[in-house]
Structures are given as C-alpha cells and as structure tokens.
C-alpha cells in the first residue's frame, strides 16, 4: 500500500475507535493481530480484541474520544499523535467517578501487513495523562 492509502486507513481507524464500530474494526485489523495491554494479562486478538480496550475506556469515560493530530508514514508503519479527551463518569481502575475532564496526548505506532490491515499497535506511555488527573500517580 502506498502512503496515502495507509493514511486513509488511519482516518478510518479514528472513526472506528470513536464509534466502536466492530465491522470497521474487522475491516482494518487482521484477525490474527495480537495486542498486549495493561488491562489484560493475555493478548487480545483482532478487531474484537482491540475494541475490548475501547470498551474498557468507555466504562470509565463514556464520552472518550481520540482526535488524530499528526501522523508520519514510513513503509508499512505509521506513527500517530492523538489527543484523548473524556469525562471520568464511571469507575476506572477502581476509582469511583470524579467528574474530572481529561485531555492528554497519546502516541501510537501501527504496523500493517501487505493486505493493508493493522497487525500490531505499540502505544507510548499515554496512560500517565489519564492517571495523574485522577490522583492515581504523582
């Protein structure tokens, strides 16, 4: 896939994570792609596995949104800078709802196979921007 096609995939991915669209997740993410997250001791697989992280976030922040700010494409990988926003209106990591509004930067690296599907997502440590306003870290 060329750079423009990969950029279009990430724009669709933004729609997918903001709507939790399972059909779109399966279109964009390889079924055998495995993801490791702090919320699961075992890897999560495919679009459904990826969306389980989105659903986890929505339990604590029902209005959570990711806004694509910038992306850089190199061969079969894309670095993306997101702005994540949401309101802490549900329990999150054992913390009862506080009503605190969060806004933090998140960085991810997405890897694509030859069919143009995501096969890996490596997240830079954006969780600190969520934990800090909730008083879960200094």
C-alpha positions as CSV (number, residue, x, y, z in Angstrom):
1,X,0.0,0.0,0.0
2,X,1.2,3.5,-0.7
3,X,1.5,6.3,1.9
4,X,-1.8,7.9,1.0
5,X,-3.7,4.6,1.3
6,X,-2.2,4.0,4.7
7,X,-3.2,7.5,5.8
8,X,-6.8,6.8,4.8
9,X,-6.7,3.6,6.8
10,X,-5.8,5.6,9.9
11,X,-8.5,8.1,9.3
12,X,-11.0,5.2,9.2
13,X,-9.3,3.8,12.3
14,X,-10.1,7.1,14.1
15,X,-13.8,6.7,13.2
16,X,-13.6,3.1,14.3
17,X,-12.2,3.8,17.8
18,X,-14.6,6.8,18.3
19,X,-17.7,4.8,17.3
20,X,-16.6,1.3,18.5
21,X,-17.7,0.0,15.1
22,X,-17.0,-3.7,15.1
23,X,-17.5,-4.1,11.3
24,X,-14.9,-1.4,10.7
25,X,-12.6,-2.9,13.3
26,X,-12.7,-6.2,11.4
27,X,-12.1,-4.5,8.1
28,X,-9.0,-2.6,9.5
29,X,-7.4,-5.1,11.9
30,X,-6.0,-8.5,10.9
31,X,-7.9,-11.3,12.7
32,X,-4.6,-12.8,14.0
33,X,-3.2,-9.5,15.2
34,X,-2.3,-9.7,18.9
35,X,-2.3,-6.7,21.2
36,X,-0.8,-6.5,24.7
37,X,-2.4,-4.0,27.1
38,X,-2.2,-3.1,30.7
39,X,-5.9,-4.2,31.0
40,X,-5.4,-7.8,30.0
41,X,-2.8,-10.3,31.2
42,X,-3.3,-12.3,27.9
43,X,-3.0,-10.9,24.4
44,X,-6.2,-9.6,22.7
45,X,-6.8,-10.7,19.1
46,X,-8.2,-9.0,16.0
47,X,-10.8,-6.2,15.8
48,X,-12.9,-7.6,18.6
49,X,-9.9,-7.7,20.9
50,X,-8.8,-4.2,20.0
51,X,-12.4,-2.9,20.7
52,X,-12.3,-4.5,24.1
53,X,-9.8,-1.8,25.1
54,X,-12.1,0.9,23.7
55,X,-15.0,-0.5,25.7
56,X,-12.8,-0.6,28.8
57,X,-12.0,3.1,28.4
58,X,-15.7,3.9,27.8
59,X,-16.7,2.2,31.1
60,X,-14.7,4.9,32.9
61,X,-15.1,7.7,30.3
62,X,-18.3,7.3,28.4
63,X,-17.6,10.3,26.2
64,X,-14.0,9.3,25.4
65,X,-12.7,10.5,22.0
66,X,-9.4,10.2,20.2
67,X,-8.6,13.1,17.8
68,X,-6.0,12.5,15.1
69,X,-3.4,15.3,15.4
70,X,-0.5,14.1,13.3
71,X,0.8,11.1,11.5
72,X,4.0,10.1,9.9
73,X,4.1,7.1,7.4
74,X,7.2,5.0,6.8
75,X,6.9,1.9,4.7
76,X,4.3,-0.3,6.4
77,X,4.1,1.6,9.7
78,X,2.5,4.8,10.9
79,X,3.3,6.9,14.0
80,X,0.2,8.8,15.2
81,X,-0.2,11.5,17.7
82,X,-3.7,11.6,19.2
83,X,-5.4,13.9,21.7
84,X,-7.6,11.8,24.0
85,X,-10.4,13.6,25.9
86,X,-13.2,12.4,28.2
87,X,-15.0,12.8,31.4
88,X,-14.4,10.4,34.3
89,X,-18.1,9.4,34.8
90,X,-17.7,5.7,35.5
91,X,-15.4,3.5,37.6
92,X,-11.9,3.3,36.2
93,X,-9.2,1.1,37.6
94,X,-11.0,1.0,40.9
95,X,-11.6,4.8,41.2
96,X,-15.2,5.9,41.5
97,X,-16.4,8.6,39.1
98,X,-15.0,12.0,39.8
99,X,-16.4,14.1,37.0
100,X,-12.9,15.2,36.1
101,X,-12.4,16.1,32.5
102,X,-9.2,14.7,31.0
103,X,-7.2,15.8,27.9
104,X,-3.9,14.1,27.2
105,X,-1.6,13.4,24.3
106,X,-1.2,9.8,23.2
107,X,1.3,8.3,20.8
108,X,0.9,5.0,18.9
109,X,2.8,3.1,16.3
110,X,0.7,1.0,13.9
111,X,2.2,-1.8,11.7
112,X,0.4,-3.0,8.6
113,X,0.6,-6.3,6.6
114,X,0.7,-6.5,2.8
115,X,-3.2,-6.5,2.7
116,X,-3.3,-3.1,4.5
117,X,-4.5,-4.5,7.8
118,X,-3.2,-3.5,11.2
119,X,-1.1,-6.3,12.7
120,X,0.4,-4.5,15.7
121,X,-0.1,-1.4,17.7
122,X,2.6,-0.2,20.1
123,X,1.4,2.5,22.4
124,X,3.8,5.0,24.0
125,X,3.0,5.7,27.7
126,X,-0.1,7.9,27.4
127,X,-1.8,6.3,30.5
128,X,0.0,8.8,32.8
129,X,-2.1,11.6,31.3
130,X,-5.2,9.7,32.5
131,X,-3.9,8.5,35.8
132,X,-2.5,11.9,37.0
133,X,-5.7,13.9,37.0
134,X,-7.4,11.1,38.9
135,X,-4.8,11.2,41.6
136,X,-3.5,7.7,40.8
137,X,0.1,8.9,40.3
138,X,2.3,11.9,41.0
